[in-house]
Every structure is written in structure tokens, then in C-alpha cells.
Amino acid sequence: MTIIPVILAGGQGTRLWPLSRSARPKQFLPLTGLLTLFQETLKRVSDPDRYGPPIIITNAEYRFIVGEQAEELGIKPAGVLLEPVARNTTAAVAAGAVFAEKLHGANAVIHVLASDAAIVADDNYWQSVDVAARAAASGSLVTFGIAPTGPETGYGYVEAGSERGDGTRDVVRFVEKPDRDRAEAMLRQGGFYWNSGMFMLGVHAFLEECRLLSPDSFAAAQGAVDKAKTDLDFIRLDEASFASAPNISVDYAIFEKSKRVAMIPVSFKWSDLGSWDAVWKVSPQDESHNAVLGPATLSNTTNALVMSERAHVVVEGLDDVAVVVTEDAVFVGKLSEAQKVGAMVKTLRASPDTQGITEIHRTAYRPWGGYSSILNGARFQVKKLFVKPGKKLSLQKHHHRAEHWIVVSGTAEVTIDGKVTMLSENESIYLPLGCVHRLANPGKIQLELIEVQTGSYLGEDDIIRIEDEFGRA
């Protein structure tokens, strides 16, 4: 049986601020190793003996990150579906199922996966995948229940019922994220599992239940896929159709109501990495139970998570602490109360003074490379640009600023009002206000240059794109 992965990659991961932000959320960050969580997910479904090419569903803003990170692994998705608006998981899973049906027929089996979970794919994992796939092919809607290792309050739970004889069990009920006392009571009672949000579904059975239990979601997904438009390597779901879907999770809309639901209890290592304490638990720790990533020195400190992108962090005499340092923000809080970060992000977003640090990093990534903000002042701004080999920026102009470019490393091909100039290391060029220009990297190594902007307005929206190989003109 060939299983079709459907990977959900549109979440914003606000509880891992300041590392995770809306422009580059946690699934696209390397939190557990060299690969990002999204890439780890792709890698798990890359065996052609078990899986077909994946269907990826993501926010339109993340399309180039998805394409780039899949390309780095040599994986070509069957389709990257772009959600025009956020509508929770029912519409997303339904759109993935409709698209899978178009590609593979109604008898296809899809494996629905979050792209931001940390999973150890051991023998137990693969056995559960195969059991779930057989049950899904027989008409069950299978959810994976993780054997709990503690009374977690950040996860939902599933209560298991009778054995079904095929390796799965009936589902008695789903339980929302409990408080500590209730979580402990459920573990004492037994039969409760963490709700992983991972599903194995027969396309025909799922769409039939969706049509019956959430007809608006079904109609929205069907219309969004039927009227979708291809844009480069992506598929833009129809906005009017998709926006008509109710904003509801697939647990509420389908799984809590359907009589086809089965659960497979599993014991492989799993975490949704929904908070900094969850990251700490899956990270390598020293004898004092400290997890450190980046430059740091710890003294007389226990049970700590310390992460830093650049600055050297020194921690003395603390216990139960999370310290996360990025280029432009620092978070310090109790590790055991890391679930509260999401509420702090809401507070930051509500203020114009701090809204920006919840949305973008000082380093911004683009399909051609990216840039880091170095210095800002009245009527000037300094950035470091990095351009991948063979890539070029859009042909563009600015109404309010002039620019100076100084090459740090690599070779720059600069076009200004039709004239092409080649620049090498330590060479510079001036781009006057209003000129039509383009930057390209014709070399085989990454191009790095310093950009100095001067003018009355320096916002990113002062870019008039004339031509663009990434479809943004």
C-alpha cells in the first residue's frame, strides 16, 4: 500500500517566541538538530517503498521557505497547497484529501502530519504506521494516541475504549487540555493518551464523514481545490471558496462526532514542541539537567534551557529557567511556566512599539537569499544582503531612497537602467533614487554585500517590482 503524506505547515508557533515568529515559525527552525522540524517531517515520509510524494499545505507567506527546505533534501512534493486565509485544520485536511483524491483516487490512504513535532521514528513507530494504514484502508479514521509519560497540561487527551481486533481501539472521548489535577487523575485512572494530532485516513471515508458532519468545510475544500490556480511550483487554493470554511479544528468537526474513529496506542517518543520546556525535554542535557545551544557559560545553575543565536550568555545561580536570546530580543522566564509565552506574545502584538518583534526577525529570508538589519537611523539604514549562487532579485525601483552597495565576498552582477556592471570583493556602486536596478549572483559561492540606504522613507513597501522570477511582480 502506498501512503500519501499530507503535511500541515501553516502554523505560527507563538509559544516559542522569540525564536519562532510569524515570518519564520518553529516548523522551519532547526530546534532538535541540523534539520528543521519541517525537514525532519519530510525525511520521515521519504521512503518510496512506503510513501508517495507528499502534499504540503501551508500559508502563502511560507511558500518559498517550504520550496527551499524541500529542495535541500532533494524532495519534490506532489503539490504545495497555499491557504489564502487561516481556517484551522478541518479545511486544511479536507483540501489535502480532495487533492489526494484527484491525484490518486478515492481509495487512497493519507497520513496527516503536523510539520512541527519531534518524533523518534523507531520500530514501534513504523509498526503503528502500518497498522494504522491497514485500518484506514478498511474505512476507519485513525488517530495516534501517545502513551503519556507525565500529567502534561499542554496536550489534549484521548480516552481509549475496547480493542477492535486490528491493532486499534475504540475512542470513548476526546478531552481538551486539562489542568494539573485533572491530568493527574486521568493518568491514575488509566486508558488516556496524549492526542498527537496525527491521523491515518482513507480519502473516501474521511470526505464522506466531512460531507456529513461538516458540510460547509467539505464544500469549501472542494471548491478551493477545483478552482485553484497554479503559481510557479505552488497551487493557490481559491480564496472565496476556502474563506467560506468554518474556523474549526478537525478534532471538533469530525473526530469527536464520527462513529468511524479508531485510535492506535503508541509509545514512541513524541513531542509537539509547543513550549520551551518541551524543547528542553527533548534536548541533550548535562549532569545538572541544563540544555545549552549556542555560546553560553553556566555556573551553579540547574534545570535550565539556554539558547543564543550570537551573544554569549552567562547564567549564575538559577534553577528552572529558560533564557532565549535572538538578534533583537531576549526572553527570560521560569521553564516550568513556559506555556505562558503565548500570552506574552499577544501582549507584545497589541502594542505598536513591540508588534514588529513578534512578526519578523532581524534576519529576513527570501527565495533568493535574504538580508540582516545592521543599523537604523534617521534617513538611513544599513543591511547585509546574502544572495545564493545563480539567484537574482527582482528588477525594481524605489521612489524614496537611494542605495550604495559594497561587495564583501563573491561576485555581483548589477544592472542599473539597462547597464550591467560586474563587481568583485571590496568594490562598490551607487544606485540613485528612482533608477531601475537588479542584483544577481552569477558565481558559484554565496554573494554577500553591505547595503546602505538613504532617503526620506526606507520601508520595505517602497519596492516597485517590474520583473521577478518568483512571481512577485
Secondary structure, DSSP 8 states (H G I E B T S, - for coil): --EEEEEE-----GGGTTTSBTTB-GGGS-SSSSS-HHHHHHHHT--TTTB---EEEEEGGGHHHHHHHHHHTT---SEEEEESS--HHHHHHHHHHHHHHHHH-TT-EEEEEETT-EE---HHHHHHHHHHHHHHHTT-EEEEEE--SS--SSS-EEEEEEE-SSS-EEEEEEE----HHHHHHHHHH--EEEEEEEEEEEHHHHHHHHHHH-HHHHHHHHHHHHT-EEETTEEE--HHHHHTS----HIIIIITT-SSEEEEEE-S-EE---SHHHHHHHS---TTS-EEESSEEEES-EEEEEEESSS-EEEES-EEEEEEE-SS-EEEEEGGGGGGHHHHHHHHHTSTTTTHHHH--SEEEETTEEEEEEEEETTEEEEEEEE-TT-B--EEE-SSEEEEEEEEES-EEEEETTEEEEE-TT-EEEE-TT--EEEE--SSS-EEEEEEEEES---TT--EEEE-TTS--
